[in-house]
Amino acid sequence: MTTPDAPAAGAAASDAPDTADRVTDLEIRLAFLEHTLSQLDEVVRETADENARMRRLMTELRQRVEQAADPGAAEGSTDLEYERPPHY
């Protein structure tokens, strides 16, 4: 007498197609994951490039703001005695 958990005597022969189906399913999943990984890798690279570009722009804008805030420093003049007040 067999128990419900025990495989039948002919089960070993029927496992071969099931195993092949499982291997095929795993190969399909692996291919999908590899494709997804390559897409994510491309997105990460694009994001890193954009981040680097934004940092360069931020540095350039910071320098422009500093120069605009201190126009005498850009011209090399630090003598405030000869500068006209802004209301003239």
C-alpha positions in Angstrom: 0.0 0.0 0.0 1.3 3.4 -0.9 0.8 6.6 1.1 -0.3 9.8 -0.6 3.1 11.4 -0.1 5.1 8.5 -1.6 5.6 8.5 -5.4 4.2 5.7 -7.4 6.6 3.2 -9.0 6.2 4.7 -12.5 6.8 8.2 -11.2 10.5 8.2 -12.0 9.8 7.7 -15.7 7.4 10.6 -15.7 9.8 13.0 -13.9 12.0 13.3 -16.9 9.6 15.5 -18.9 8.7 17.5 -15.8 12.4 18.1 -15.1 12.9 19.2 -18.7 10.0 21.6 -18.4 11.4 23.0 -15.2 14.8 23.5 -16.7 13.3 25.2 -19.7 11.3 27.4 -17.4 14.4 28.3 -15.4 16.3 29.1 -18.6 13.5 31.4 -19.7 13.5 33.1 -16.4 17.3 33.5 -16.5 17.2 35.0 -19.9 14.5 37.5 -18.8 16.6 38.4 -15.7 19.7 38.9 -17.8 17.8 41.2 -20.1 16.3 43.1 -17.2 19.8 43.4 -15.6 21.3 44.9 -18.8 18.4 47.4 -19.1 18.9 48.4 -15.4 22.7 48.7 -16.0 22.1 51.1 -18.9 19.8 53.2 -16.8 22.3 53.4 -14.0 25.1 54.4 -16.4 22.8 57.1 -17.9 21.9 58.4 -14.5 25.5 58.5 -13.4 26.5 60.5 -16.5 23.6 62.9 -16.0 24.6 63.3 -12.3 28.2 64.1 -13.3 26.9 66.6 -15.9 24.6 68.2 -13.3 27.5 68.5 -10.8 29.6 70.3 -13.5 26.8 72.7 -14.2 26.2 73.3 -10.5 29.9 74.1 -10.0 29.8 76.5 -13.0 26.7 78.2 -11.7 28.1 78.6 -8.3 31.2 80.3 -9.7 29.0 82.6 -11.8 26.9 83.5 -8.7 30.1 84.2 -6.7 31.4 86.4 -9.5 28.2 88.3 -9.8 28.1 88.8 -6.1 31.6 90.3 -6.1 32.2 92.0 -9.4 35.4 93.7 -8.2 37.0 90.3 -7.6 36.4 89.3 -11.3 38.2 92.5 -12.5 41.0 92.2 -10.0 40.1 95.4 -8.2 39.7 95.2 -4.5 39.9 98.9 -3.8 36.4 99.9 -2.6 37.4 103.6 -2.1 36.9 104.4 -5.8 33.7 102.4 -6.4 30.5 104.5 -6.8 27.6 103.6 -4.5 24.8 101.7 -6.2 22.4 104.7 -6.0 24.4 106.9 -8.4 
